[in-house]
Amino acid sequence: IMPLDEATVYPVKAALEGSAFVFVAPYIEGMNDAGGGQIVRYDVASNSLSCVSCPPVGVTPTGGGILGSEDNANYGLGDIESVGTGDRAISDDGSRVFFQTSSALVPQATNGVANVYEWENGTVFLISSGKSPLPSFFGGTSATGDDVFFSTAEGLVPGDTDGGYDVYDARVPRPGDNPPP
């Protein structure tokens, strides 16, 4: 890992049990980086680093990763940065990491703007639609990672047609849930 600029603050998030840490690294040799720092997960048990926001081989990165909502104010969204649950970006057990990036990490992300993603045990999943012409923003997650809060201007449920930003809860279905189509 290269030395960090002393004037720059790089957020670090920790799993509650201390099994893993995630942070933004401005440059890591051997890991794909362009347009900003990438999000890296340090696994304590294996003493290993994984780049969770690096695009797959062959995909040109278009930006770095953002761990939490602290950088969303840069998009001029004001209070949208305070949505969620304490800006948690890693599940308590350390197995899930949540973030946003404009790099297309999965084929469904075709919009070229920021989307919200989940990294779980080495696999990346798209949380936002990947189709909205406006960026989506990560807001926070529950302790287990079963609830992920994000904002998007795209209407994801029937009746949401105003084109304004709304906060959504992408969640693992629970008994009795009747999720919208």
C-alpha positions in Angstrom: 0.0 0.0 0.0 1.3 3.4 -0.9 1.6 6.2 1.8 -1.5 8.2 2.3 -1.6 12.0 1.9 -1.7 13.4 5.4 -4.2 16.1 4.4 -6.7 13.6 3.1 -9.1 11.6 5.4 -9.8 8.1 4.2 -12.8 6.5 6.0 -12.3 3.1 7.7 -15.2 0.9 8.7 -14.9 -2.2 10.8 -17.0 -5.3 11.3 -18.4 -5.3 14.9 -16.5 -8.4 15.8 -13.3 -7.0 14.3 -13.0 -9.8 11.7 -12.7 -7.4 8.8 -12.1 -3.8 7.9 -12.9 -1.8 4.8 -11.3 1.4 3.7 -10.7 3.6 0.6 -7.1 3.1 -0.7 -5.9 5.8 -3.1 -3.6 3.3 -4.8 -2.7 -0.3 -4.3 -0.1 -1.9 -6.5 -1.6 -4.8 -8.5 -5.2 -3.7 -8.0 -7.2 -2.0 -10.7 -7.5 1.7 -9.8 -8.5 4.8 -11.8 -10.5 8.0 -11.2 -10.2 7.8 -7.4 -9.5 5.3 -4.6 -10.9 1.8 -4.6 -12.5 0.1 -1.6 -10.4 -2.6 0.0 -11.5 -5.2 2.5 -8.9 -6.5 5.0 -9.7 -9.9 6.4 -8.0 -10.3 9.8 -8.1 -14.2 9.9 -6.4 -14.6 6.5 -4.3 -11.4 6.7 -5.4 -10.6 3.2 -6.6 -7.7 1.1 -9.4 -7.8 -1.5 -10.4 -5.0 -3.8 -14.3 -4.9 -3.6 -14.9 -2.0 -5.9 -12.4 -2.9 -8.7 -14.0 -3.6 -12.0 -13.5 -7.1 -13.5 -10.6 -7.7 -15.8 -11.2 -6.1 -19.2 -13.5 -3.4 -17.9 -12.1 0.1 -17.8 -12.8 1.8 -14.5 -14.6 5.1 -14.6 -14.2 6.1 -11.0 -13.3 5.1 -7.5 -15.5 3.7 -4.8 -17.4 5.5 -2.1 -17.8 3.6 1.2 -20.5 5.8 2.7 -22.5 8.9 2.4 -19.8 11.3 3.5 -18.9 12.1 -0.1 -22.5 12.4 -1.4 -22.5 16.1 -0.5 -20.0 16.6 -3.4 -22.9 15.8 -5.7 -24.9 18.8 -4.3 -27.5 16.6 -2.6 -27.3 18.2 0.8 -29.2 16.2 3.4 -29.3 13.1 1.3 -26.0 12.3 2.8 -27.7 11.6 6.2 -30.0 8.9 5.2 -29.5 5.4 6.5 -28.4 3.9 9.7 -25.2 5.6 10.9 -23.5 5.2 7.6 -22.5 1.6 8.2 -20.8 0.1 5.1 -19.9 -3.4 6.4 -22.1 -6.0 8.1 -21.4 -6.8 11.7 -19.9 -10.2 10.7 -17.7 -8.7 8.0 -19.1 -10.8 5.2 -20.9 -8.0 3.3 -19.6 -4.6 2.1 -21.8 -1.9 0.6 -20.7 1.0 -1.5 -21.2 3.1 -4.6 -19.1 3.6 -7.7 -19.6 4.8 -11.3 -17.5 1.9 -12.6 -19.7 -0.9 -14.1 -18.9 -3.9 -11.9 -21.7 -6.1 -13.4 -23.1 -6.2 -16.9 -26.5 -4.8 -15.7 -24.9 -1.5 -14.8 -25.2 0.3 -18.2 -25.9 3.9 -17.1 -22.3 5.1 -16.6 -23.2 6.9 -13.3 -22.9 5.9 -9.7 -24.7 2.8 -8.7 -25.0 1.0 -5.3 -23.4 -2.4 -4.9 -23.0 -5.2 -2.4 -19.8 -7.3 -2.1 -20.4 -10.6 -0.4 -17.8 -13.3 0.0 -16.0 -12.3 -3.2 -19.1 -11.7 -5.4 -20.4 -8.3 -6.4 -24.2 -7.7 -6.6 -26.0 -4.6 -8.0 -28.4 -3.0 -5.5 -29.7 0.0 -7.5 -31.1 -0.7 -11.0 -28.0 0.3 -13.1 -30.3 2.0 -15.6 -31.1 5.4 -14.1 -29.6 8.3 -16.0 -28.9 10.0 -12.6 -26.6 8.6 -9.9 -27.8 6.4 -7.1 -26.4 6.8 -3.6 -25.6 4.4 -0.8 -27.2 5.6 2.5 -26.5 2.8 5.0 -27.3 -0.7 6.0 -28.6 -2.7 9.0 -26.2 -4.5 11.2 -26.8 -7.8 9.3 -26.8 -6.2 5.9 -30.3 -7.6 5.3 -31.5 -4.0 4.8 -29.6 -1.6 2.4 -30.8 2.0 2.2 -30.1 3.9 -1.0 -31.5 6.9 -2.8 -32.3 7.2 -6.5 -34.3 9.5 -8.7 -35.6 6.4 -10.6 -39.1 5.4 -9.7 -38.7 1.8 -8.6 -42.2 1.2 -7.3 -45.6 1.9 -9.0 -46.7 5.5 -8.3 -43.3 6.9 -7.9 -43.3 9.1 -11.0 -42.1 12.5 -9.7 -38.5 12.1 -10.8 -37.2 13.3 -7.5 -34.8 11.4 -5.2 -36.4 8.9 -2.9 -34.9 6.5 -0.3 -35.5 2.8 -0.8 -34.8 -0.2 1.4 -33.5 -3.1 -0.6 -33.9 -6.0 1.8 -33.7 -9.7 2.1 -37.3 -10.9 2.1 -38.7 -11.8 5.5 -41.6 -14.2 6.3 -44.9 -12.4 5.5 -43.3 -9.9 3.1 -45.2 -9.1 0.0 -42.6 -7.3 -2.1 -43.6 -5.2 -5.1 -42.9 -6.6 -8.6 
